[in-house]
Amino acid sequence: MSVTVIIPTYKPGDKFLRLMEGLKKQTLPPDKILIMNTEKKFWKDSVLRGMEQAEVIHISKEEFDHGRTRAQAAEMADSEFLIYFTQDAVPADTCTIENLLKPFRDPEVGAVYGRQLPDKDCRLIERYTRSFNYPEKSRRKTRKDIPILGIKTFFCSNVCAAYRKEAYEKMGGFTFPTIFNEDMIMAGNLIKAGYAVFYAADAQVIHSHNYTWLQQFKRNFDLAVSQADHPEIFKDVPSEGEGIRLVKSTCRYLIKKGRPWLFPQLVFSSAFKFLGYRMGKNYRKLPRRLVMKFTMSPDYWEKKN
């Protein structure tokens, strides 16, 4: 199996260094590493010492786009498989790449995504959200699962994901311009074209965020914008039901852990997520000044208009 690892970066820090160290130790090392770095002034060549297979492509902030930047890197790769990481995703062990690629033994699998484990500083509610979205058990998903899993059928994350390049190219590559969610759009296209998407619970990275309520609002706003812009994927599989299921499940978890005093935090966090999502779904009805306040990606809107 020939493999190219692709990592978009912007002001890479300690976690990126840990990611690069983790890639050095993999049981199945990548043939090539393409780093799509935004703004050369924030880059230090010293981070690539001892990694001859790594190449850095510098782009400007104006050129960056979640879909296009990843698609540009894919065009530079001549390998059979593409693996994407974000700069803050740290391999949990030496088998992350090997375990990402194992499911491709099934010729129907077009994409595989890994399990995201919480970091040491991760708060309790977010720690549970990780386990809810990334459970211990692996799963193969096809269009037959849509009536059962709903939008979760299309769930995939480029924090840690691999694609069969042939299937990726048949789908036309990542959609752009994209505010967010290029991974789920690709997974949705693959599922609808008859491919399978595989969740590999044994392909693990350490990755979590302690978002504020406002950041959660903005993130869900952008998520919903991407869904509103791609009704061909998301129209018939609404997300609200999955959100309600997460809230109920988290309540049970907090009771089990004896932490009922965290209920207000869960309520407010969930309310901000829901409001952000509803605003994003209806962004076309909002004045531009509100869109710019609500989004986590103002550069996207400036380029769009």
C-alpha positions in Angstrom: 0.0 0.0 0.0 1.4 3.4 -1.0 0.4 6.2 1.4 0.6 9.9 1.4 -0.1 11.8 4.7 -1.6 15.3 4.3 -1.6 17.9 7.1 -2.9 21.4 6.8 -1.1 23.7 9.3 -1.5 27.3 10.6 0.8 28.5 13.3 1.7 24.9 14.3 2.7 24.3 17.9 3.6 21.6 20.3 0.9 19.2 19.3 2.1 19.3 15.7 5.6 18.4 16.9 4.1 15.5 18.7 2.2 14.5 15.6 5.4 14.5 13.5 7.2 12.4 16.2 4.3 10.0 16.2 4.5 9.6 12.4 8.2 8.7 12.7 7.3 5.8 15.0 4.5 4.2 13.0 4.6 0.5 12.1 3.5 1.4 8.6 5.3 4.7 7.9 3.9 7.0 5.1 5.7 7.1 1.8 5.2 10.9 1.6 4.1 13.7 4.0 2.6 16.8 2.4 2.2 19.8 4.8 -0.1 22.5 3.5 1.1 25.4 5.6 -0.8 28.7 5.7 1.5 31.7 6.0 5.3 30.9 5.6 6.2 33.5 8.3 4.8 31.1 11.0 6.7 28.1 9.8 10.0 26.7 11.2 11.9 24.2 9.0 13.5 22.7 12.0 10.4 20.7 12.8 11.1 18.4 9.8 14.6 17.3 10.8 15.0 13.6 10.1 11.9 13.4 7.9 13.2 13.2 4.3 9.7 12.2 3.0 8.1 15.4 4.2 7.5 18.4 1.9 6.0 21.8 2.8 3.8 23.8 0.5 3.2 27.4 1.7 0.0 29.2 0.9 -1.4 32.5 2.0 -4.3 32.9 4.4 -6.4 34.2 1.4 -5.8 30.9 -0.5 -6.8 28.6 2.3 -10.0 26.7 2.1 -11.0 23.6 4.0 -11.8 21.7 0.9 -9.6 23.3 -1.8 -6.4 23.1 0.3 -6.8 19.4 1.0 -7.8 18.8 -2.6 -4.7 20.6 -3.9 -2.5 18.3 -1.7 -4.4 15.2 -3.1 -3.5 16.3 -6.6 0.2 16.3 -5.7 0.0 12.7 -4.3 0.5 9.7 -6.5 -0.2 7.1 -3.8 -3.0 4.6 -3.6 -4.3 6.0 -0.3 -4.5 9.5 1.2 -4.4 10.0 5.0 -5.4 13.3 6.5 -4.6 14.6 10.0 -5.2 18.0 11.5 -2.1 19.6 13.1 -3.4 19.0 16.7 -4.1 15.3 16.2 -1.5 13.2 18.0 -1.2 9.4 17.2 -2.1 7.5 20.3 0.2 4.6 19.5 2.5 3.3 16.7 -0.3 1.5 14.8 -2.6 4.5 13.9 -1.7 4.4 10.2 -1.7 0.6 10.0 -5.1 0.3 11.6 -6.5 3.1 9.4 -5.5 1.1 6.3 -6.7 -2.4 7.3 -10.4 -1.8 6.4 -9.4 -1.1 2.8 -8.9 -4.8 2.3 -12.6 -4.6 1.7 -12.7 -3.2 -1.9 -16.1 -1.5 -1.2 -14.6 0.7 1.5 -13.9 4.2 0.2 -13.0 6.0 3.4 -11.9 5.1 6.9 -11.8 7.5 9.9 -10.2 6.9 13.3 -11.1 7.3 16.9 -10.5 10.6 18.7 -9.5 10.2 22.4 -9.7 13.1 24.9 -6.5 14.8 25.9 -5.5 15.1 29.6 -7.0 18.5 30.0 -10.4 17.6 28.5 -13.4 18.5 30.6 -15.8 15.8 31.8 -18.8 16.6 29.4 -16.5 16.9 26.4 -14.7 13.7 27.4 -18.1 11.9 27.3 -19.0 13.5 24.0 -15.8 12.0 22.5 -16.8 8.5 23.7 -20.3 9.1 22.3 -19.1 10.1 18.8 -16.1 7.8 18.8 -17.1 4.6 20.6 -15.0 1.5 21.4 -16.5 -0.6 18.6 -15.7 -0.3 14.9 -18.5 0.0 12.3 -18.9 -0.4 8.6 -21.5 2.0 7.2 -23.4 1.9 3.9 -26.5 3.5 2.5 -28.5 0.7 4.0 -27.7 2.2 7.4 -29.3 5.6 6.6 -32.7 4.6 8.1 -31.0 3.4 11.3 -28.1 5.8 11.8 -29.5 8.9 10.0 -26.8 11.6 9.6 -24.3 9.5 11.5 -24.1 7.3 8.4 -22.2 10.2 6.8 -20.1 11.0 9.8 -16.3 11.2 9.1 -13.6 13.4 10.4 -10.5 14.7 8.6 -8.9 15.0 12.1 -7.8 11.5 11.3 -9.2 9.9 8.1 -8.0 7.9 5.1 -9.4 7.7 1.6 -8.9 5.3 -1.3 -7.6 7.7 -3.9 -9.5 6.1 -6.8 -12.8 6.4 -5.0 -12.0 10.0 -3.8 -11.3 11.0 -7.4 -14.5 9.4 -8.7 -16.4 11.7 -6.3 -14.6 14.7 -7.8 -12.4 15.3 -4.8 -13.3 17.5 -1.9 -15.9 20.2 -2.6 -14.8 23.8 -2.4 -15.2 26.5 -1.5 -16.2 24.9 1.8 -16.7 26.6 5.2 -16.4 23.4 7.0 -17.4 19.7 6.9 -15.6 18.7 3.7 -15.1 15.3 5.2 -18.8 14.5 5.7 -19.7 15.9 2.3 -17.2 13.4 0.8 -18.4 10.6 3.0 -22.0 11.3 2.0 -21.1 11.2 -1.7 -19.2 8.0 -1.2 -22.1 6.4 0.6 -24.7 7.5 -2.0 -22.4 6.2 -4.8 -22.4 2.7 -3.2 -19.2 2.7 -1.2 -18.8 1.9 2.4 -17.3 4.3 5.1 -15.6 2.5 7.9 -15.1 3.7 11.5 -11.9 2.1 12.8 -11.9 2.3 16.6 -8.4 0.9 16.8 -6.9 3.7 14.7 -6.6 6.3 17.5 -5.4 9.9 17.9 -5.5 12.2 20.9 -7.6 15.2 20.0 -10.1 17.3 22.0 -11.1 20.9 22.6 -12.5 22.7 25.6 -14.7 25.2 23.6 -16.4 28.0 25.3 -20.2 28.3 24.8 -19.7 31.1 22.2 -17.1 28.9 20.3 -19.6 26.0 20.3 -22.3 28.4 18.9 -20.0 29.5 16.2 -18.7 26.0 15.3 -22.3 24.7 15.0 -23.3 27.8 13.0 -20.6 26.9 10.4 -21.5 23.2 10.5 -25.1 24.1 9.7 -24.1 26.5 6.9 -22.2 23.6 5.3 -25.3 21.4 5.6 -27.6 24.2 4.2 -25.2 24.6 1.2 -25.4 20.9 0.4 -29.0 19.7 0.5 -28.1 16.9 -1.9 -26.3 15.2 1.0 -28.1 16.5 4.2 -31.7 17.4 3.3 -33.3 14.1 4.2 -31.1 13.3 7.3 -31.6 16.1 9.9 -29.1 16.5 12.7 -31.4 17.6 15.6 -32.4 14.1 16.6 -28.8 13.1 17.1 -28.1 16.1 19.2 -31.1 15.3 21.5 -29.8 11.8 21.8 -26.4 13.1 22.9 -27.9 15.4 25.5 -30.0 12.6 27.0 -27.1 10.2 27.1 -24.9 12.8 28.7 -27.5 13.4 31.4 -27.5 9.7 32.2 -23.7 9.7 32.3 -23.5 12.6 34.7 -26.0 10.9 37.0 -23.9 7.7 36.9 -20.8 9.6 37.7 -22.5 11.5 40.6 -22.0 14.9 39.0 -25.5 16.4 38.8 -24.1 19.9 39.5 -22.8 19.8 35.9 -26.4 19.8 34.5 -26.5 23.6 34.1 -23.3 23.5 32.1 -24.7 20.8 29.9 -28.0 22.8 29.4 -26.2 26.0 28.5 -23.7 24.3 26.3 -26.4 22.4 24.4 -28.5 25.5 24.1 -25.6 27.4 22.4 -25.0 24.5 20.1 -28.6 24.3 19.1 -29.0 28.1 18.6 -25.8 28.2 16.5 -27.1 25.3 14.4 -30.5 26.9 13.8 -29.0 30.2 12.9 -26.6 28.5 10.5 -29.4 26.5 8.8 -31.2 29.8 8.1 -28.1 32.0 7.4 -29.5 33.2 4.1 -32.2 35.1 6.0 -29.7 36.8 8.3 -28.0 40.2 7.6 -24.4 40.0 6.7 -23.3 41.7 10.0 -24.9 38.9 12.0 -23.3 36.2 9.8 -19.9 37.7 10.4 -20.5 37.8 14.2 -21.8 34.2 14.3 -19.2 32.5 12.1 -15.9 31.0 13.2 -14.6 31.5 9.7 -14.9 35.2 8.7 -12.3 34.8 6.0 -14.6 32.4 4.2 -17.4 34.9 3.9 -15.0 37.7 2.8 -13.8 35.5 0.0 -17.3 34.4 -0.9 -18.7 37.9 -1.2 
